[in-house]
Amino acid sequence: MQEHAGPVFRMDTRRPMSTTHTATQERTVSLADHLINALARSFTLGVDTEGCTHHYYRRADAVVVFDGRTLDHYQTLDGRPLIEWKAFVSQKRGWASMGQLASLGLRVDSERKETPRV
């Protein structure tokens, strides 16, 4: 087995899988929540009537707007719900189409930002 210069991965550290273990409903829900969160981390919100594509990047909590291949606008949300950006674009430019994951992403963003910060 070869070792890499970066992070070390070793095959012998894996534990054998049990053939008698069954997945619980709790684990299934957790896996579904994890998948939804992963899908909502970065997605296309939609294309406005001027032909610009709006992408949301959760790590930066920002919307990046591309006019073709060039950057048209970058807007940080600073904790504001993404639905506010959607409403703003609706008033200023209008939407030609929404992204496939837009409704899921908007819901996850709203739920995440409604949680009180401690």
Secondary structure, DSSP 4 states (H G I P E B T S, - for coil): -PPPSSS---GGGPPPPPSS----HHHHHHHHHHHHHHHTSEEEEEEETTS-EEEEETTTTEEEEEETTEEEEEEE-TT--HHHHHHHHHHHT-EEEE-TTHHHHHHHHHHHHHSPP-
